[in-house]
Amino acid sequence: MKTREEKELLINELIADLNNNPNFYITDTSSLTVEKTNQLRRECFKNNVSMKVVKNTLLMKAMERSGKNYEELYSALAGTTAVMFCEVGNVPAKLIKDFRKAGDKPKLKAAFVEECSYLGDNQLDTLISIKSKNELIGDIIGLLQSPAKNVIGALQSGGGKIAGIVKTLSERNA
């Protein structure tokens, strides 16, 4: 049994994790062997994902005290819970899908990604397809640069044509 001080310390750590990581996944890792759990932790570490097995009551208290609205996720806090904290929103979804090629766990209970809540394991493919803010910015820059490149290319190639036309016209008039 943990003391009140120990529980308070764990809640404060979870609050810090919630505030320092814009995205997190709530998963069910029950029935995974110790070996499989350690393998999952290694995969998380390789992909810059922090995984913690937590008590649901402590996680709910941390969510309530975090200053953010996580109410939609409370229904997912049942059974065994492991939380995956990350910077890039779709990384844990890809990791879970790859890991499940060898079994049916971990199951996605809920996720909070890019300021939105996702409930249920059926959201996994949706979460995989979400682009990070940096990926979206890159896509927008690419789209903005594309027309400019086309215009510049047309002007550069057309410049030779215009010069040729001007030269031909000047030779005719001479």
N, C-alpha and C positions, 0 to 999 in steps of 0.2 A: 504494500500500500504506500503510495507516494504521499508525502506531506503536502500541506497546503502551499508552502513556500516552493516546493519542487514543481507543483502543478502551475503555480503562478509564473515561474521561470519558463516552463514549457509554453505557456500561453503567450508570454512576451516574445519568445523566439518565433512562434508562429505568426504573431502580428508583424514582426520585422520581416519575415519571409513573404507574407502577403503584400506588405508595402513596398518591398524591394524587387518583387518579381511581378511584372504586369500580367503574366499568364500562369495558370496552374490547372492541373488535371486532378480529379478525385477518382481513384481507381480501386478496384477490388482485386487484391492479390492473394486472397484466401486460397487454400489448397495448393499453392505453389510450394515446392519443397525448398529447404534451406539452400540447396545448390542452385535451383532455378531463381530464387529470390536474389542470391548473390550475383548470378549471371545478369539479371535485370538491372541490378544496381551498377554493375560494371558498364553495361550499355548506356545507362543514364549518364554516368560519369564521363564516358567518351563523347557524349553528345551535349555536354554542358547542361544537363538536367539534374536538379537536386531532388532526390526521392526520400521521403520520410514516412514511416508507418506511424500513424497518430491515433489517439483516442478521439472518437467523434465529438464527445462533449467538449473536449479541450479545443478542437478545431472550430466548433461552433462559437465558443466563447471568444476565440481569437477573431473570427469573422465579424462578430457583433461589435467588438471593440476596435476594429481596424479603421473605422470611419468610412468604410465603403459599404454599399448595399449588395450583400450576397444572399439575400433571403431566398431567391429562386433556387439556390443550391442546397438549402437545408434539408430538403427531402432526400437528397443523395447520401446523407450522413447516417448510414445504417450498416451494420456488419463490419467486417474488416476494412479499414481504409488506409490507403497509401496515397500521399499527395506528391505530385511531380511539379516542381516549380521550374520555370524556364523563361528565357528572354524571348526566344523565337516561338511563336504560338503553335506552329504545326509540327515541331520536332517530336514532342511526346506522342502525338497521334501516329506518326510514321514509325516511331520506335515500338509502340504497342502493336501495330499491325505486323511489323516484321517479327516481333517476338512471338506472336500468336501463330506463326507458321508451324510451330512445334507443339502447340497446345491451345487451350481456349482462354487462358488468363494471361495478362491481366484484363479485366473487363473495365470499360469506361463507365463510371457512374455519372460523372458530370465534369464540365470544364468551364473555366472562365478565361476567354481568349479575346484580345482586342476589345475589352470593355463589354463583351457579350457573354451571356450564360448559355451553355449547351447541356441538355440533360439526356442521358441514356447512351447505351453502347451503339445505338443506330446512328449516332452523330459522328462516329469515327471518320468515315469517308469525307464528310463535310469539313471536318477539322483538318484533315490532310490537305485539302485543296485551298485552305486559307493562306493567303500570302502575307508575309510580314510587312510592316510599314516600310522597311528599306527596299523590299522587293517591289512593292507598289510604286515607290518613288522612282526606282530604276526603270520600271515599265513606262511611267509617265514621261520621264526624261527621254527614253528611247522613242516614244511616240512623238514628242515635241521636236526631237532632232531629225526624225525621218523626213518630214516635209521640207524642213530647212535644207537638208542635204540634197533633196531632189531639186529644189529651186536653184541652189548653188551649182549643182551639176549641170542643169539645163542652161544656166547662164554661161557657165564656162565652156560647154560644148557649143552653145549658140554663139558665143563670142567669136569663135573662128569663122562661123558661117556669116555673121554680120560683117566681119572684116573682109571676107571674100567678096560679098555682095558690094560693099562700098568700093573695093578695089576694081571690080568689074565695071561698075557704073562710072568710076573716074576714068578708066581706060577708054570707055565708049565715048565719053564727052571730049576726050583729048584729041 
